[in-house]
Every structure is written in structure tokens, then in C-alpha cells.
Amino acid sequence: MLLPNLCQALALLSTVAQSSALNLGNGQHVSIIQDKQTLLQDIVNWDSHSLFVRGERVLFYSGEFHPFRLPVPGLWLDVFQKIRSAGYNGVSFYTNWAQLEGKQGAFHADGIFALEPFFQAAQQAGIYLLARPGPYINAEVSGGGFPGWLQRNPAISRTRDARYLNATTNYMNKINQIIAKAQITNGGPVILVQPENEYSQATNTPEFPDPVYFQYVQDQFRSNGIVVPLISNDAGPYGHFAPGPPRKQAAVDIYGHDGYPLGFNCGNPYQWPAGALPTNYGNLHENQSSSTPYSIIEFQGGSFDPWGGYGFGPCTALLGPEFERVFYKNNVGYGLTIYNQYMIYGGTNWGNLGHPLGYTSYDYGAIITEDRSVAREKYSQAKLLSNFLFASSAYLTAEHQGNSDAVSAFTGNKDLFTTVLKGQSTKFFVVRQTSYESLATINYNITLPTSAGNITVPQLGGTLSLYGRDSKIFVTDYDLDGIKLLYSTAEIFTWQSYGDKRVLVVYSGPGENNELAIANASYSKATIVEGDNVEINIKKLNDRTIINFSTSSTRRVVKSGNLLVYILDRQSAYNYWVVDAMPQKSKLILKAGYLVRNATVIGGSLKLIGDLNSSAPIEVIGGAPSKLQTLTWNGQDLSFTQDHNGVVKATAAYFPPTIALPKLSTIQWKHLDSLPEIQPGYDDRLWTPADLAYSNNTARNITTPTSLYASDYGYHAGSLLYRGHFVARGGEKELFVRTQGGQAFAHSVWLNSTLLGSFTGNPSFEDVNATYSLPALRSGSSYIITMLIDHMGLNENFRVGDPSAKNPRGILDYNLPGRSKSDITWKLTGNLGGEDYKDRIRGPLNEGSIFAERHGYHLPGAPISSWPSVVGGPMKGLSKAGVAFYAADIPLDLPKGYDITLSLSFEDSSSNFTSRPAYRSQVWVNGYQFGKYVNNIGPQVDYPVPPGIWNIRGTNRVAVSLWALENGGARVANFSLKARPAIMTGYGEIESSPMGSWTKRRDAY
């Protein structure tokens, strides 16, 4: 709906609404409004076509970026600027309940978890935000965002169960109050908020979809000051709580859904399955929510990759530029105007925040890599499409015409499929192959309806070509601020108007023939002003100018009156940028290198800020001052020329830096036995007794005398340690254990100091039954079973009513044949303090159970000078099973003016992970755990750590754990520090994240 002022909005709120009450127990009742209008402000409105912000139609074109996956607030602006430079104007973000309320009732959103710097950076970059705080987020994070303590709550999560609703109250109140302050109504960047997430499928839940529950979640937002529109994210176009018409009970303001058509298996990156391209989105939208803009809140921007997977290289190939050209343009054909690409920047599952199906990297094959590079072709291809949409104002009101007769439409060729969007005058034609997965090349002609009648194109001879896994957006009657582009089969990158001058940039794929026509008679005289040596056919026909050309790597420029048409091949178009020029808010079109961040035009000066990975020509083809006096790149003056068309040319030079990194194989590491628990005389009196005779965990009934579920005792992340005490009778022969740690977990079991055996892990198993033979036991003697279990994160809870997030971690069962289970008395530990975690800087998930972690020896400043030294550290390794901890202080002195990501790399000569020795390592840089490496599973071997975690000009505490699971021990084959490509940047100095300093943990054991 669109209301021009607040008075009308408030009048709507007086509409009679039906309501009911929900009993939360303890005498609490909450009123549930079942049918209401929720327009509480007049800044962000909508109609059936698009959003309006301050009265102007807005395309919300967004990418997903999670601040918690980049724990360097000093780099958030960097990512936002790269998103903005790709042509996007929006970012969607989740917040992670598990990190913000690690202990029930204790909410912490400060330091690296503070959102205010995130909001400020978005605003500085010119980005609108869609806030998605859950309470459930999925997102491939541990528990889907549910904190581990929720495992102890017997409620059915994501339902009207009062015990669950009460558990969400503190988090939802606090996080919504933070978001509310950042709404556009308060001068912030948040224009949309999403309640819940993918509330779309259920198991054994009678009330589904439950309007009482879904309305309750919405009311949590509204009661905490959220006044911008609420938008949903259905896990597919199911229509849950869509507003209609007619308006449905508990409906959101704007309905949205997600789509992941190629799924999450990157094993065959060059095979596209038939039937995966969505062809019914437009019709579904009309049936479900025709009164709101068509909105896709998550559309596939890549894929996560599991333990034992293929790595993100194949994911990038599977969901690469061809995928963007076919699948993204297919969505455009349905007229979507609220769009979010998941992910646009993935980041890192640092500090144990990931779910058990994913490893440390969350690169996702996104257009911006984990180390914040924009060198992927995906980035450039995305930039072409986004800039076209923002240059095409007619798109915002164009209407989808349906697909019922799209096969052979306009082409007469059954191998082609054409979707049409019809505006008041402009039309958009999305042309793809009927078998979208085809690799064939189709030659064809197309008859386009225009204001001058139906015209079969090309008119000047030849045919059009459509290669396999490609699609095109043709336009007719396209307005260039008074100049009519009658049609174009070359795709438009952008166009801009500068006074009476127009600049149009079009492009096409390799070896293609294309044609465009300019309708205006006054512009009928056209000349080639650049590219004379390449064939181009210009002809005046029926009072219009027709330009026919074949793709060439040589740029062609055609001038027709005051219109300059730049004709590019697609690869060349990748190097062009559309940049906001401040303070006038005009737009520059320029050719440049690796990245252009922003521009300032004041009088006769033009200041450009950007990044380079090599020297690059700078060419401003539109928007420079007509009489340019000074041109700077990152503050440095550039020599330039300016021609009679105002085009500015210069060169920005790249100077390779000198980078000297220490060789980790030759430095002195300090070494500590980090499994003293198996040594004689170890004292575990301070450990947590496993003495609960029950568990509220509803995922599984306990089958042991007392619960051995780690979360029952407050341990929710990292590794887990158990010690079981018993007195032998002399006849015990074997020990049976069933453990659960999530996919790819492992365990090792010792009797006193003797290794009984290990489960070395399997990416398909989240739990395992294992039986170990015992040595001869002496009757009457005391023995201790020590078990180290890797905790890979809690399961997600995608299906409502399915208690997957409560699947316990730890020991599920055990048996000493011939003995009562109660003959063994258990204790356990995880991170020191459990939910009363010690490291408030890095949050509740960063640490685990091993001795060095419990004492904080991974933190900067921890006293290690008295420990034994070993050259090569983890490369010397262990001669038997156990856990070693290595630490070293690494000096760095990286050059200023460069963005350089350093990675810690594990290398092995064997390409087959399953044939490698079984060991696991964690790596910490200045206390932040930035890697969990599994040598016999993989696939990740390289762990990028961003500047800001690295002190790039100072000393860094680097720590490595080595858990050898086999009797022969293990060593890291080659552990090295590597520099990713050095980017010469105008971003400026990066503020380091908080590190704190080590203090003695007096309660450590």
C-alpha cells in the first residue's frame, strides 16, 4: 500500500482488529492482533510494484553479509563499499542469538558484537539494510542461531509453547531495541525487518503454520519500536502469511521467499540438472501477494560446502557467471524489485560458530571472497546486471506478462524461451534457451513489438546468437532522458545524462552479432568516433538510426547528436564502473582497474578512491567536470588528458610491495602438553560433576544413570573432555561408548594413560558406536576413562517441531559388560566457565576444553617463556597419541597502503585426505580461533586471517593445537604463513579488533 502521509497511516491503525490472548504462564497474557495494518511511519512505503523511500520508488537490490563472520569492525566499511561498487544498494544481515546471549538473561552486544559500527559503515557507504534477527536464523551457524542453553528447555522451539516464547524475550527485546534506533525513521539505514526465518516446513507440529506464534514474533518487533515494514522469508514460494489480498491472519506487510535452485552439492560443477530453473515465480506471486512488490529474500549466490566436500572452487564454478546470467535474469523476468543474494560476502566460521555440516571457511563461492577479494568474474557479472536495473527506471513498474506461451514467443524458435515485462512504454524481453542447461548455440531472429510497430531484428542482415548457459535482456522504447532507444539486442550496462549529453554503454558476449536502433530523427546522423578499423554498419532507415555490429575486443564509440554509444565486449565491460560522485550525488561512468570505491567532484577537481592489483588505465567517459583541473587517485595527482567530448584519460600506477614473512618451520615455538588429564595424579576436583539424573533435552531420552549431555552442564562449543572413575573387579574386557559430536567429529579414549582407541571421524556420521578392548585390570584398583570429543557445532532447526538443534553432544551411552553403568562416576569440562565464559571479547563460542584453552594460553601475552622450545613446533609433532599446544610470537611489518590478507596453511604431499594420518589442529591468531583443520577429512587446508586480527605492524601470538588420534602420533607436514595477493588500496588504515591481554585464570584447572 502507498500512503502519502503519516496522518493517513495512523488513521489506518484505528481499523477494527480481531485479537486473542496467549497465556505465557505465571499469570502473563499477551494480546495477539490477528488482522491489522502496520504502516507506522511515512518514510518507507510500498505498492504492488516496489518500495518507496521518502516518496521515491526504490529498487532494493541487496546481498547478504553477516558482521559476526568478520570480527573486524574496521573492515565492515570495506565490504560495504565493495558491495556498493558492485551496483547494489542494500545488505541483508542476520544477528546470532548464540553469540549475544551465551548465558540466559545475559545479553552482550559490545566490542566486535556491537551493531552500531555496522550501521554507521552501511550508512557511510550508502547502503540500505534489511535486519534479520530471528530469533531463529539457520545461516549454517551452530544451532541455527539458537544458544546451547536452549537444549535444556523442554519446549518445542519455534512454536507458541510459552516456555520457548519466554526464552526468546530477553534477546528479542534487546536486539530489536538496537535495530529500532538504526531505522531510517531515526536517521539510520534500516528500512526493512524480517521476523523469524524460513518458517516454512514442520514435523509433528499440529499448529503449523501457526498464526498465533507468527503474530507473537511480529509483536515482539513492534513492541520494541520497529516501525519499518516487516517482510517475510518463506523457504520457497509457499505463501505462508502472505498479505494477499485478501489480507491473511498474521500476515506480514510484504511477502518474500527464497530460492536455491541448484542446491548445495558442488561435486559436479559443470552439470546443471534439467528442471531446476524456476518458471512459476511470477504466477505464484500474483496468486499469493499481488498487493506487494515481488520479493526474493534469499536467492542462491553460492553454496556452503561440507566436511569432506570439494572446496569452494567447484562451488564458485557451479554458481558462477553463467549461473548469474541465466538464473538472475530469469528472476528479473518476473519483475522482482526486492532482491537479496545469499551470500554476497560469506566470511569465516571463526571461533566455533559454524554448524556441523560446514568447516571454518564460509567463502560460499560468493562474489566477494572470504579474504574480501573482488577478483572473481562473478563479481563483475553481477555488476553488469545490477547497474542495468538501476539505470532502468521503467523496470520498477513493468509488469510480468506470464510464461504460458513463452516457448518460441517472438522468435518462432522452439529452442528459445522469452519472458516479457511490460511497462507503460518500455518493454523488457528476457531471452534464454528453452532447455536452460543446454550448451548448444542457437542462431535466430526476433520480432520485437515497438512503438513503431513489430520489427524483426536484425534489420541489417545476419542473425542473433545465444550461446549455451546464457540469456539476454533486450529492450524496446527505452528512454534515454528524451532520446528513444527503439530497441537493442546488445545488453545495456548503464546510461547517464549530463546536461544535454547522454552516454550509453552496451555490451555483448564473444562472437555475437547485435543491433540497436535510435528512434529520434534529430539523432539520425551517426558517426563512428572510435574503432574505425572494426566493421560496424550504421544505416538510416524509416527515420531512425540502426547500428549493427559484431562483438570485438576493440571498443567502438558511435556519436549520434549528443548521444555517445560505447559498444563493448563483455570482458571489457567488466572493467567499467558506475560511481556516486559526491557531494552532488551525480554518477560517473569510468573505466578503471580492480576497484573504484567512491569519487568526489568539487569545482574543477575529481578525486577517485580505489584499489589496484596492477597498473590500470583510468578513463572517465561521463561525469567529469567539463574543464577538469586536477585528478587524483587515492590522493596522488595523476597526469591526464581531456578531449572535446569531456572524456578524461590517465593511468594509475601499481607498485608491488616488498613482503617479508617469517618461516614457521625455522622459528622457535614454545610447547606444552595440553592433555595432562591422562597423566598419573591429575586432579579433576574442580571439574563439573555429571550428576543430573534427568535431562530436559527432548531430542533424546538419557540412557545413562546421569546425563552426559554437555549442554546440560553449560558446555556448548569447542571440544569436550570427560573423565569416568571406577574401581575394577578384574574381569572387565571391553568398553562400549556411544558418542555424538556432529558430522566429522572424532573422539579418543584413554584408560589412565593408555590409548584404547579413537574414532577418527567421518563426514557422514554425527554419532558413533565404538567398542574398545581393555588391558588386564587389577581387581580393587581405581581407573580413569578419559574421553576427548570434538564438538563440531549444534545442528540447525530448519523444520518447526523437529528438535534437531537439541541433538546432544557428548556421551550418549556407555557400558562395561558385567558392570552396572552407575559403577562409573563421570565428570566433564568444556570451555572454562561454560556459560560464564571468561573471554568477553571473543564471546561464548571461541574456546573449548583442552588444557591450554582453559588457561587462556592462546591469548596475547600469555606466559610461555618458561615452556620448552622446539624448532618447527607442530611440524615436529608428537610420537604418540595426545594433544600438544604450540605458541610463538610472530613479528610482522607489512607495508602501508596495501590490503594484505595472511593465511595459515597446512600442506601435505598426499592429495587423498583419507589416506593421511589422523590428526586435528586448531589455529589462533591473537586469541581468535580462525581454523579447525582435520587432516584425514578436509577439504580446507588454507586459513585466511584478516588484518585487524593480525597486527600487521607488530607482534602476534600464533597458537596451534595438535591432537594426534593414533598411537603413532602425528606431525603437521608443512605449516606456513602465506600472503594473499597484495592490493594497493585507498581504504586507509584498518583499526584492529580488541585483543585484551592475558590475565591468570585463578579458577582454571
Disulfide bonds with the S-S distance in Angstrom:
Cys266-Cys315 2.07
